């Protein structure tokens, strides 16, 4: 009757047939007949446009290919912040269309005295307003809105009405009882 398969091969592993039984026999065997390393794969000939060219010719070909490369498509074709449904040119047009509105908002903030004194903070706030007005993803718009509100509006204070009784009021209440 056949035994059920276990996934492990039965019998000796490959190469175990002529294994030495002792350490001394192993040392003698490795010194007299060292293990053979597997043969290396042969080098393939160069293929493509670089095949059979001198280093100067390869350098000239590389410069020619780099000159013809479209730099707007490097890195996936879009900058960070450009929505997936727009090209770089379309997004630049949307930003240019919103620029007067952003300048109006920043001027209004300056008139109200909301803007910080540091010019770098003003620039960062303008970038956040730009993201708020031009980007379509809700996540980015909410993050920009939160940033603008954190730095322009104060958080609402909670009102605590605590009545402090004077000692005379306490004595009057105890006298009534």
Buried (B, 14 or more C-beta within 10 A) or exposed (E): EEEEEEEEEEEEEEEEEEEEEEEEEEEEBEEEEEEEEEEEEEEEEEEEEEEEEEEEEEEEEEEEEEEEEEEEEEEEEBEEEBBEEBEEEEBBEBBEEBEEEBEEBBEEBEEEEBBEEEEEEBEBBBBBBBBBBBBEEEEBBEBBBEBBEEBBEEEEEEEEEEEEEEEEEEEEEEEEE
